[in-house]
């Protein structure tokens, strides 16, 4: 049974929300309804808007999104004519968002929205100096090969980028919109967001989350588009970090 929209989320249709949930999806038709229901339940305490970016789906994803939006005025749908990747989808949603804080998660069911309030609270507690709260997966449900691959990649990334996080691949992220819009846009940005947010002079906090199996459909990522492409991106981000100087204004006239 699909949960009914909360009064808090309904009010975001007329009042500019502080929170904008942004989800890029491609061919996730069977996951839309249950995910929207979970988000409604998790964020019932505060107004929010929900932005889905359909990244060139070829299944019934768009139809399912339109069906969900029929009873949810706070649900907005943006559509890419052709698939541009997750990072581009998130950027499209961030550009259109009205909230000051972006709540990011994947559309496959692996990320539990129930952790989002705790992540928002961690950002609020840290104040303006915290730019990103990153989820850190516990009990991952990926294959053993993918877990080993991620473990090695995380160790290399941590040593090279010093981003202060153990799991940048977790889709659960809470980031200030103004900070996200300052990040250099490239395919794969979502994997390096902690390092790039830290590059802008902000602190990173982490919240432990429990990983879940994908509900339906197939993963969009395999060995070739995770490992070898990621290595090139990692050195590119390393170069960007080394070339960035964050000015600290000590006097204003």
FIMAR-622744 format. One line per field, with one value per atom (N, C-alpha, C): z, y, x; atom name. Coordinates in Angstrom, 1 decimal. Atoms other than C-alpha are relative to their C-alpha. Example, Ala and Ser with C-alpha at 12.3 -4.5 7.8 and 13.67 -1.06 7.14 Angstrom:
REM FIMAR-622744
zz c(0.0|7.8|0.0|0.0|7.1|0.8)
yy c(-1.2|-4.5|1.2|-1.1|-1.1|1.1)
xx c(0.9|12.3|0.9|-0.9|13.7|-0.8)
name c(N|CA|C|N|CA|C)
This chain:
REM FIMAR-622744
zz c(0.0|0.0|0.0|0.1|-0.9|1.0|-1.0|1.9|-0.5|0.5|1.6|0.3|-0.2|1.3|1.3|-1.3|4.6|-0.2|0.1|5.4|-0.1|0.1|5.8|-1.5|1.4|2.2|-0.9|0.8|0.8|0.1|-0.2|2.3|-0.8|0.8|0.3|-1.4|1.3|-2.8|0.0|0.0|-1.6|0.8|-0.8|0.8|-0.5|0.5|-0.4|1.0|-1.0|1.3|0.2|-0.3|3.0|-0.6|0.4|1.8|-1.4|1.3|-1.8|-0.2|0.3|-2.4|-1.5|1.5|-5.8|-0.3|0.3|-7.4|-1.5|1.4|-10.9|-0.2|0.2|-12.3|-1.5|1.3|-15.4|0.0|0.0|-16.0|1.4|-1.4|-12.4|0.2|-0.1|-13.1|1.2|-1.1|-10.5|1.4|-1.3|-7.8|0.4|-0.2|-8.1|1.1|-1.0|-6.1|1.4|-1.3|-3.1|0.6|-0.5|-2.9|0.3|-0.3|-3.0|1.3|-1.3|-0.2|1.2|-1.1|1.9|0.3|-0.2|1.3|0.7|-0.6|2.3|1.5|-1.4|5.6|0.7|-0.7|6.4|0.2|-0.1|5.8|0.4|-0.4|7.3|0.9|-1.0|9.9|-0.5|0.5|7.6|-1.5|1.4|4.3|-0.9|0.9|1.3|-1.4|1.4|-2.5|-0.4|0.5|-4.4|-1.5|1.4|-7.7|-0.6|0.7|-10.0|-1.4|1.4|-13.1|-0.7|0.9|-15.7|-1.0|0.8|-17.3|-1.3|1.3|-20.7|0.2|-0.2|-19.4|-1.3|1.1|-22.0|0.4|-0.5|-19.7|0.4|-0.5|-17.8|1.1|-1.1|-15.4|0.0|0.1|-16.6|0.3|-0.3|-16.5|1.5|-1.5|-12.9|0.7|-0.6|-12.0|-0.1|0.2|-13.5|0.8|-0.9|-11.6|1.4|-1.4|-8.3|0.2|-0.1|-9.1|0.0|0.1|-9.6|1.4|-1.3|-5.8|0.9|-0.8|-4.8|-0.7|0.7|-5.8|0.2|-0.3|-4.3|-0.8|0.8|-6.7|-1.4|1.3|-9.8|-0.8|0.9|-12.8|-1.1|1.1|-15.2|-0.8|0.9|-18.2|-0.9|0.9|-20.1|-1.3|1.3|-23.8|-0.3|0.1|-23.8|1.3|-1.2|-21.0|0.1|-0.2|-19.6|1.3|-1.2|-16.4|1.3|-1.3|-12.7|0.4|-0.5|-12.0|-0.7|0.8|-14.8|0.4|-0.5|-13.5|1.3|-1.3|-10.0|-0.2|0.3|-11.4|-0.5|0.6|-13.4|1.1|-1.1|-10.2|0.9|-0.9|-8.1|-0.6|0.7|-10.7|0.2|0.0|-10.5|1.5|-1.4|-6.7|0.6|-0.7|-4.5|1.5|-1.3|-1.2|0.2|-0.3|0.5|0.2|-0.4|1.4|-1.0|0.9|-1.2|0.7|-0.6|0.0|-1.2|1.1|-2.5|0.3|-0.1|-2.9|-1.3|1.3|-5.6|-0.1|0.2|-7.1|-0.1|0.2|-6.9|1.3|-1.2|-3.3|1.0|-0.9|-1.8|1.1|-1.0|0.0|0.7|-0.8|2.9|0.4|-0.3|3.1|1.5|-1.5|6.9|0.6|-0.6|7.5|-0.4|0.4|5.8|1.2|-1.1|8.9|0.9|-0.9|11.0|-0.8|0.7|8.2|-0.1|0.0|8.0|1.4|-1.4|11.8|0.2|-0.1|11.5|-0.6|0.7|9.1|0.8|-0.8|11.3|1.2|-1.2|14.4|-0.3|0.4|12.5|-0.4|0.4|11.3|-1.4|1.3|8.3|-0.5|0.4|8.3|-0.6|0.6|7.3|-1.3|1.3|3.6|-0.5|0.5|3.2|1.1|-0.9|5.3|-0.9|0.9|3.6|0.8|-0.6|4.3|-0.1|0.0|5.2|0.2|0.1|4.3|1.0|-0.8|6.8|-0.6|0.5|5.8|-1.4|1.4|2.1|-0.6|0.6|-0.1|-1.4|1.3|-3.2|-0.1|0.1|-4.6|0.7|-0.7|-2.9|-0.9|0.9|-6.0|0.0|-0.1|-5.9|1.3|-1.3|-2.2|0.1|0.0|-2.6|-0.9|0.9|-5.6|0.7|-0.6|-3.6|1.2|-1.1|-0.6|-0.4|0.5|-2.6|-0.6|0.6|-4.5|1.2|-1.1|-1.2|0.7|-0.6|0.3|-0.9|0.9|-2.8|0.0|0.0|-2.9|1.3|-1.3|0.8|0.1|-0.1|0.5|-1.0|1.1|-2.7|0.3|-0.1|-1.9|1.4|-1.4|1.9|0.2|-0.1|1.8|1.3|-1.4|5.4|0.0|0.0|4.4|-0.5|0.4|4.0|-1.1|0.9|1.6|-0.8|0.8|-1.0|-1.0|1.0|-3.2|0.5|-0.5|-0.9|-0.6|0.6|-2.7|1.0|-1.0|0.5|0.4|-0.3|0.7|0.3|-0.3|2.2|-0.2|0.4|0.7|-0.1|0.2|0.7|-1.5|1.5|-2.7|-0.5|0.4|-2.9|-0.2|0.1|-2.4|-1.2|1.1|-4.9|-1.3|1.3|-7.6|-0.3|0.2|-7.1|-0.5|0.3|-7.8|-1.5|1.5|-11.2|-0.5|0.5|-13.2|-1.0|0.9|-14.8|0.3|-0.2|-15.3|1.0|-1.1|-12.1|1.2|-1.1|-9.8|1.3|-1.3|-7.3|0.8|-0.7|-6.5|0.8|-0.6|-5.4|0.7|-0.6|-3.8|1.3|-1.3|-0.3|-0.2|0.3|-1.7|-0.6|0.6|-3.8|0.9|-1.0|-1.0|0.9|-0.9|1.3|-0.7|0.9|-1.6|0.1|-0.2|-1.1|1.4|-1.3|2.5|1.0|-0.9|4.1|0.7|-0.7|6.7|-0.6|0.4|5.9|1.3|-1.1|8.4|-0.6|0.5|8.1|0.9|-0.8|9.3|-0.5|0.4|9.3|-0.4|0.5|7.3|-0.4|0.4|6.5|-1.4|1.4|2.9|-0.2|0.3|1.3|-1.4|1.4|-1.8|-1.0|1.0|-5.0|-0.1|0.0|-5.2|-1.3|1.4|-9.0|-1.0|1.1|-12.2|0.2|0.0|-12.9|0.3|-0.3|-11.8|-1.3|1.2|-14.2|0.0|-0.2|-13.0|0.0|0.0|-13.8|0.2|-0.3|-13.5|-0.9|0.9|-16.6|0.3|-0.1|-15.9|1.5|-1.4|-12.2|0.3|-0.4|-12.0|-0.9|0.8|-15.0|-0.2|0.2|-15.6|1.3|-1.3|-11.8|0.3|-0.2|-11.8|-0.6|0.7|-14.4|0.7|-0.7|-12.5|1.3|-1.2|-9.3|-0.1|0.2|-10.6|-0.5|0.4|-12.2|1.2|-1.2|-8.8|0.8|-0.7|-7.2|-0.5|0.7|-9.7|0.4|-0.3|-9.0|1.5|-1.4|-5.2|0.1|-0.1|-5.6|-0.6|0.7|-7.8|0.7|-0.6|-5.5|1.2|-1.1|-3.1|0.5|-0.6|-0.8|0.7|-0.7|0.2|1.2|-1.3|3.8|0.2|-0.1|3.9|1.5|-1.4|7.2|0.3|-0.2|6.6|-1.2|1.0|4.7|0.2|0.0|3.8|-0.2)
yy c(-1.2|0.0|1.2|-1.2|3.4|1.0|-1.0|5.9|1.3|-1.2|9.0|1.1|-1.1|12.3|0.7|-0.7|14.1|1.4|-1.4|17.5|0.9|-0.8|18.7|0.1|-0.1|17.8|0.7|-0.7|19.1|1.5|-1.5|22.5|0.6|-0.5|22.7|0.5|-0.4|23.3|1.5|-1.4|26.8|0.8|-0.7|27.6|-0.6|0.5|27.5|-0.9|1.0|24.4|0.3|0.0|24.3|-1.2|1.3|20.7|-0.3|0.5|19.5|-1.4|1.3|15.8|-0.2|0.1|15.1|-1.4|1.4|11.7|-0.1|0.2|10.9|-1.5|1.4|7.7|-0.3|0.5|5.6|-1.5|1.3|2.6|-0.6|0.4|2.3|-0.1|0.0|1.9|-0.7|0.7|-0.7|0.5|-0.5|1.2|1.4|-1.4|4.6|0.1|-0.1|4.0|-0.3|0.3|2.3|1.0|-1.0|4.8|1.3|-1.2|7.8|-0.2|0.3|6.2|0.1|-0.1|5.8|1.4|-1.4|9.4|0.8|-0.6|10.6|-0.3|0.4|8.7|0.6|-0.5|9.7|1.5|-1.4|13.4|0.7|-0.5|13.9|1.2|-1.0|16.3|1.4|-1.3|19.1|0.1|-0.2|20.6|-0.3|0.3|19.4|-0.1|0.2|19.2|-1.3|1.2|16.0|0.1|-0.2|16.3|-1.3|1.1|13.3|0.5|-0.3|13.6|-1.3|1.2|10.9|0.2|-0.1|10.4|-0.9|0.8|9.0|-1.4|1.4|6.0|-0.5|0.6|3.6|-1.0|0.9|1.7|1.0|-0.8|3.0|0.9|-0.8|5.1|1.4|-1.3|8.4|-0.1|0.2|7.0|-0.2|0.2|5.9|1.3|-1.3|9.3|0.9|-0.8|11.0|-0.4|0.6|8.7|0.4|-0.4|9.5|1.5|-1.4|13.2|0.5|-0.3|13.1|0.5|-0.3|13.3|0.7|-0.6|15.0|1.3|-1.3|18.7|0.4|-0.3|18.8|-0.8|0.9|16.2|0.6|-0.6|17.7|-1.0|0.9|15.8|0.8|-0.5|16.8|-1.2|1.1|14.7|0.4|-0.2|14.4|-0.7|0.5|13.8|-1.3|1.2|11.3|-0.2|0.3|9.6|0.8|-0.7|11.8|-0.4|0.5|9.9|0.6|-0.4|10.2|1.4|-1.3|13.2|1.2|-1.0|15.2|0.1|0.0|14.1|0.8|-0.7|15.3|1.5|-1.4|18.6|0.7|-0.6|19.2|0.2|-0.1|18.6|1.1|-1.1|20.9|1.3|-1.3|23.7|0.4|-0.3|23.5|0.1|0.1|23.0|1.4|-1.2|25.6|0.1|0.1|24.4|0.4|-0.4|25.5|-1.3|1.2|21.9|-1.1|1.1|19.0|-1.3|1.3|15.5|-1.0|0.8|13.0|-1.5|1.4|9.3|-0.6|0.8|6.6|-0.4|0.4|5.4|-1.5|1.5|1.6|-0.7|0.6|1.1|-0.3|0.3|0.5|1.0|-1.0|3.8|0.2|-0.1|4.0|1.5|-1.4|7.5|0.2|-0.2|6.9|0.6|-0.6|8.1|1.5|-1.4|11.5|1.0|-1.0|13.3|0.0|0.0|12.2|0.7|-0.7|13.5|1.5|-1.4|16.8|0.6|-0.5|17.1|0.1|-0.1|16.4|1.3|-1.2|19.3|1.2|-1.1|21.6|0.2|0.0|20.7|0.6|-0.5|21.5|1.4|-1.4|24.8|0.3|-0.4|26.8|-0.6|0.5|25.2|-1.4|1.3|21.8|0.1|-0.2|21.6|-1.3|1.3|17.8|-0.9|1.2|14.9|-1.2|1.2|11.6|-1.2|1.3|8.3|-1.0|1.1|5.4|-1.3|1.3|2.0|-1.0|1.1|-0.8|-1.3|1.2|-4.4|0.0|-0.2|-3.8|-1.3|1.2|-6.1|-0.2|0.2|-5.9|-1.4|1.2|-8.9|0.1|0.0|-9.9|0.7|-0.6|-8.8|1.5|-1.5|-5.3|0.6|-0.5|-5.0|0.1|-0.1|-5.8|1.1|-1.0|-3.5|1.4|-1.3|-0.6|0.2|-0.2|-1.3|0.5|-0.4|-1.0|1.4|-1.4|2.1|1.0|-0.9|3.7|0.3|-0.2|3.2|0.9|-0.8|4.6|1.5|-1.4|7.6|0.7|-0.7|8.4|0.4|-0.3|8.3|1.2|-1.0|10.5|1.3|-1.2|12.9|0.5|-0.4|13.0|0.6|-0.6|13.6|-0.3|0.2|12.3|-0.9|0.9|9.7|-1.4|1.3|6.0|-0.6|0.6|5.5|1.1|-1.1|8.2|-0.5|0.5|5.8|-0.1|0.0|5.8|1.1|-1.0|7.6|0.9|-0.9|9.1|1.1|-1.2|12.6|1.2|-1.3|15.9|1.1|-1.0|18.9|1.3|-1.3|22.6|0.3|-0.3|23.7|1.0|-1.0|26.7|-0.6|0.6|24.5|-0.9|0.9|21.9|0.7|-0.8|24.5|0.6|-0.5|25.6|-1.1|1.1|22.2|-0.2|0.2|21.4|-1.2|1.0|19.4|-0.9|1.0|16.2|-1.4|1.3|12.6|-0.8|0.7|10.8|0.9|-0.9|13.9|-0.6|0.5|12.1|-0.9|0.9|9.7|0.8|-0.8|12.5|1.3|-1.2|15.0|0.4|-0.5|14.9|0.7|-0.6|15.7|1.4|-1.3|18.6|1.0|-0.9|20.0|0.5|-0.4|19.9|1.0|-0.9|21.7|1.4|-1.3|24.6|0.6|-0.6|25.0|-0.5|0.5|23.1|-1.3|1.2|20.3|-1.1|1.2|16.8|-0.8|1.0|14.7|-1.2|1.3|11.1|-0.5|0.7|9.1|-1.4|1.4|5.4|-0.4|0.4|3.8|-1.5|1.5|0.2|-0.1|0.2|-0.8|-1.0|1.0|-2.7|-0.6|0.5|-4.9|0.8|-0.7|-3.3|-0.7|0.6|-3.8|-0.7|0.5|-4.3|0.6|-0.5|-3.9|-0.4|0.3|-4.0|1.2|-1.1|-1.9|0.6|-0.7|0.7|0.1|-0.1|0.3|-1.4|1.2|-2.5|0.3|-0.1|-3.1|1.1|-0.9|-1.1|1.4|-1.4|2.0|0.5|-0.4|2.0|0.1|0.0|1.1|0.9|-0.7|2.4|1.4|-1.4|5.5|0.8|-0.6|6.2|0.4|-0.3|6.1|1.4|-1.3|8.9|1.2|-1.1|11.0|0.3|-0.2|10.5|0.9|-0.8|12.0|1.4|-1.3|14.8|0.8|-0.6|15.6|0.4|-0.4|15.5|1.2|-1.2|18.1|1.2|-1.1|20.3|0.5|-0.3|20.1|0.8|-0.7|21.1|1.4|-1.3|24.1|1.0|-0.9|25.5|0.7|-0.8|28.3|0.7|-0.6|29.2|1.3|-1.3|32.9|0.1|-0.3|33.8|1.5|-1.4|37.4|0.4|-0.4|39.0|1.4|-1.4|42.6|0.4|-0.5|44.2|1.5|-1.4|47.9|0.6)
xx c(0.8|0.0|0.9|-0.7|1.3|-0.4|0.3|1.6|-0.6|0.6|-0.5|1.0|-1.0|1.4|-0.2|0.0|2.2|-0.5|0.4|0.8|1.2|-1.2|4.3|0.5|-0.4|5.2|-1.0|1.0|1.9|0.2|-0.1|2.6|1.2|-1.1|5.8|-0.4|0.5|3.7|-0.2|0.2|3.0|1.0|-1.0|5.8|1.4|-1.3|9.4|0.7|-0.5|10.9|1.5|-1.4|14.3|0.7|-0.6|14.8|-0.5|0.3|15.0|0.6|-0.5|15.2|0.2|-0.3|16.9|0.4|-0.3|17.0|0.0|-0.1|18.3|-0.3|0.4|16.7|0.1|0.0|17.1|-0.5|0.5|14.9|-0.2|0.3|13.6|-1.5|1.5|9.9|-0.6|0.6|9.2|0.4|-0.5|11.1|-0.6|0.5|9.3|-1.0|1.1|6.1|0.5|-0.4|7.7|1.0|-1.0|10.6|-0.7|0.7|8.3|-0.8|0.7|6.2|0.9|-0.9|9.3|0.5|-0.4|10.4|-1.1|1.1|6.9|0.1|0.0|7.2|1.2|-1.3|10.8|0.0|-0.1|10.3|-1.3|1.4|6.8|0.1|-0.1|8.1|0.3|-0.4|9.3|-0.4|0.3|8.1|1.2|-1.1|10.2|-0.6|0.4|10.1|0.8|-0.6|10.9|0.1|-0.3|12.6|0.6|-0.5|13.0|0.5|-0.6|15.3|0.0|0.1|14.4|1.2|-1.2|17.8|-0.1|0.1|16.6|-0.5|0.5|14.6|-0.7|0.7|13.3|-1.1|1.1|10.9|-1.2|1.2|7.8|0.3|-0.3|9.7|-0.7|0.6|8.3|-1.5|1.5|4.7|-0.2|0.1|5.3|0.2|-0.2|6.6|-1.2|1.2|3.6|-1.1|1.1|1.3|0.2|-0.3|3.0|-0.2|0.1|2.9|-1.5|1.4|-0.9|-0.6|0.5|-1.5|1.1|-1.1|1.7|0.5|-0.4|2.0|1.5|-1.4|5.5|1.0|-0.8|6.8|0.2|-0.3|8.5|0.8|-0.6|9.7|0.8|-0.8|12.5|0.5|-0.3|13.4|1.2|-1.1|16.7|-0.5|0.4|16.1|0.8|-0.9|19.0|0.8|-0.7|20.9|1.3|-1.2|23.7|0.8|-0.7|24.6|-0.5|0.5|23.9|0.4|-0.4|26.0|-0.7|0.7|24.4|-1.5|1.3|21.0|-0.2|0.1|21.7|0.3|-0.2|23.1|-1.2|1.3|19.9|-1.0|0.9|17.9|0.4|-0.6|20.2|-0.3|0.2|19.9|-1.4|1.4|16.1|-0.5|0.5|15.8|-0.2|0.4|14.2|0.6|-0.5|15.6|1.5|-1.4|18.9|0.8|-0.7|19.7|-0.5|0.4|19.8|0.2|0.0|19.0|0.1|-0.3|20.5|-0.1|0.0|19.8|-0.2|0.2|19.7|-1.4|1.4|16.5|-0.2|0.1|17.1|-0.5|0.4|16.0|1.1|-1.1|19.4|0.2|-0.1|19.4|-1.3|1.2|17.0|-0.3|0.2|15.4|-0.2|0.2|14.8|1.2|-1.2|18.4|0.1|-0.1|17.8|-0.2|0.1|16.5|1.2|-1.3|19.6|1.1|-1.1|21.8|-0.2|0.3|20.0|0.3|-0.3|20.3|1.5|-1.5|24.1|0.5|-0.4|24.4|-0.5|0.4|22.3|0.8|-0.8|24.3|1.4|-1.4|27.6|0.0|0.0|26.4|0.5|-0.3|27.5|1.4|-1.3|31.0|-0.1|0.2|29.6|-0.7|0.6|29.0|-0.6|0.5|28.3|-0.1|0.1|27.0|-0.1|-0.2|28.0|-0.5|0.4|26.3|1.2|-1.1|28.7|-0.7|0.8|27.3|0.6|-0.3|27.3|-0.7|0.6|26.6|-0.4|0.3|26.8|-0.5|0.6|24.7|0.5|-0.6|26.9|0.7|-0.7|28.7|1.4|-1.3|32.0|1.0|-1.0|34.0|-0.2|0.3|32.3|0.5|-0.4|33.0|1.5|-1.5|36.7|0.5|-0.4|36.9|-0.2|0.3|35.3|1.0|-1.0|37.6|1.3|-1.3|40.7|-0.1|0.2|39.4|-0.1|0.1|38.5|1.3|-1.3|41.9|0.9|-0.9|43.7|-0.6|0.6|41.2|0.3|-0.2|41.6|1.5|-1.4|45.4|0.3|-0.4|45.5|-0.8|0.9|42.6|-0.2|0.2|42.5|-1.3|1.3|38.8|-0.7|0.5|38.2|-1.3|1.2|35.5|0.4|-0.3|35.5|-0.8|1.0|32.6|-0.6|0.6|32.1|-1.0|0.9|30.2|-1.5|1.4|27.1|-0.8|0.8|24.3|-0.7|0.6|22.9|1.0|-0.8|24.3|-1.0|0.8|23.0|1.1|-1.0|24.8|-0.7|0.6|24.2|0.0|0.2|22.8|1.1|-1.0|25.1|1.4|-1.3|28.1|0.0|0.1|27.0|0.1|0.0|26.5|1.4|-1.3|30.1|1.0|-0.9|31.6|0.1|-0.2|33.1|-0.8|0.9|30.7|0.7|-0.6|31.9|-0.7|0.6|30.6|0.7|-0.7|31.4|0.2|-0.2|31.3|-0.5|0.6|29.1|0.9|-0.9|31.9|1.1|-1.0|34.2|-0.5|0.6|31.8|0.7|-0.6|33.4|1.3|-1.3|36.9|-0.2|0.2|35.5|-0.7|0.6|33.3|1.1|-1.1|36.4|0.9|-0.9|38.3|-0.6|0.6|35.8|0.1|-0.2|36.8|-1.0|1.0|33.9|0.4|-0.2|33.9|-1.0|0.8|32.5|-0.4|0.4|30.5|-0.6|0.6|29.4|-1.0|1.0|26.4|0.0|0.1|26.4|-1.4|1.3|23.6|0.1|0.1|22.5|-0.3|0.2|22.8|-1.1|1.0|20.0|0.2|-0.1|19.7|-0.8|0.8|18.5|-1.4|1.4|14.7|-0.3|0.3|14.2|1.0|-0.8|16.1|1.5|-1.4|19.8|0.9|-1.0|22.8|0.5|-0.5|24.0|1.5|-1.5|27.6|0.6|-0.7|30.0|1.5|-1.4|33.7|0.7|-0.7|34.8|-0.4|0.3|32.8|0.1|-0.3|33.8|1.5|-1.4|37.4|0.9|-0.9|39.3|-0.3|0.4|37.3|0.2|-0.2|37.4|1.4|-1.4|41.2|0.4|-0.2|41.4|-0.6|0.7|38.8|0.7|-0.7|40.7|1.2|-1.2|43.9|-0.4|0.5|41.8|-0.4|0.4|40.3|1.2|-1.2|43.7|0.6|-0.5|44.9|-0.8|0.8|41.9|0.2|-0.2|42.5|1.3|-1.4|46.2|0.0|0.0|45.3|-1.0|1.1|42.5|0.6|-0.3|43.2|-1.3|1.2|40.3|0.3|-0.3|40.4|-0.8|0.7|39.5|0.1|0.0|38.4|0.0|-0.2|39.6|-0.4|0.4|38.6|-0.9|0.9|35.7|-0.1|0.1|35.7|-1.4)
name c(N|CA|C|N|CA|C|N|CA|C|N|CA|C|N|CA|C|N|CA|C|N|CA|C|N|CA|C|N|CA|C|N|CA|C|N|CA|C|N|CA|C|N|CA|C|N|CA|C|N|CA|C|N|CA|C|N|CA|C|N|CA|C|N|CA|C|N|CA|C|N|CA|C|N|CA|C|N|CA|C|N|CA|C|N|CA|C|N|CA|C|N|CA|C|N|CA|C|N|CA|C|N|CA|C|N|CA|C|N|CA|C|N|CA|C|N|CA|C|N|CA|C|N|CA|C|N|CA|C|N|CA|C|N|CA|C|N|CA|C|N|CA|C|N|CA|C|N|CA|C|N|CA|C|N|CA|C|N|CA|C|N|CA|C|N|CA|C|N|CA|C|N|CA|C|N|CA|C|N|CA|C|N|CA|C|N|CA|C|N|CA|C|N|CA|C|N|CA|C|N|CA|C|N|CA|C|N|CA|C|N|CA|C|N|CA|C|N|CA|C|N|CA|C|N|CA|C|N|CA|C|N|CA|C|N|CA|C|N|CA|C|N|CA|C|N|CA|C|N|CA|C|N|CA|C|N|CA|C|N|CA|C|N|CA|C|N|CA|C|N|CA|C|N|CA|C|N|CA|C|N|CA|C|N|CA|C|N|CA|C|N|CA|C|N|CA|C|N|CA|C|N|CA|C|N|CA|C|N|CA|C|N|CA|C|N|CA|C|N|CA|C|N|CA|C|N|CA|C|N|CA|C|N|CA|C|N|CA|C|N|CA|C|N|CA|C|N|CA|C|N|CA|C|N|CA|C|N|CA|C|N|CA|C|N|CA|C|N|CA|C|N|CA|C|N|CA|C|N|CA|C|N|CA|C|N|CA|C|N|CA|C|N|CA|C|N|CA|C|N|CA|C|N|CA|C|N|CA|C|N|CA|C|N|CA|C|N|CA|C|N|CA|C|N|CA|C|N|CA|C|N|CA|C|N|CA|C|N|CA|C|N|CA|C|N|CA|C|N|CA|C|N|CA|C|N|CA|C|N|CA|C|N|CA|C|N|CA|C|N|CA|C|N|CA|C|N|CA|C|N|CA|C|N|CA|C|N|CA|C|N|CA|C|N|CA|C|N|CA|C|N|CA|C|N|CA|C|N|CA|C|N|CA|C|N|CA|C|N|CA|C|N|CA|C|N|CA|C|N|CA|C|N|CA|C|N|CA|C|N|CA|C|N|CA|C|N|CA|C|N|CA|C|N|CA|C|N|CA|C|N|CA|C|N|CA|C|N|CA|C|N|CA|C|N|CA|C|N|CA|C|N|CA|C|N|CA|C|N|CA|C|N|CA|C|N|CA|C|N|CA|C|N|CA|C|N|CA|C|N|CA|C|N|CA|C|N|CA|C|N|CA|C|N|CA|C|N|CA|C|N|CA|C|N|CA|C|N|CA|C|N|CA|C|N|CA|C|N|CA|C|N|CA|C|N|CA|C|N|CA|C|N|CA|C|N|CA|C|N|CA|C|N|CA|C|N|CA|C|N|CA|C|N|CA|C|N|CA|C|N|CA|C|N|CA|C|N|CA|C|N|CA|C|N|CA|C|N|CA|C|N|CA|C|N|CA|C|N|CA|C|N|CA|C|N|CA|C|N|CA|C|N|CA|C|N|CA|C|N|CA|C|N|CA|C|N|CA|C|N|CA|C|N|CA|C|N|CA|C|N|CA|C|N|CA|C|N|CA|C|N|CA|C|N|CA|C|N|CA|C|N|CA|C|N|CA|C|N|CA|C|N|CA|C|N|CA|C|N|CA|C|N|CA|C|N|CA|C|N|CA|C|N|CA|C|N|CA|C|N|CA|C|N|CA|C|N|CA|C|N|CA|C|N|CA|C|N|CA|C|N|CA|C|N|CA|C|N|CA|C|N|CA|C|N|CA|C|N|CA|C|N|CA|C|N|CA|C|N|CA|C|N|CA|C|N|CA|C|N|CA|C|N|CA|C)
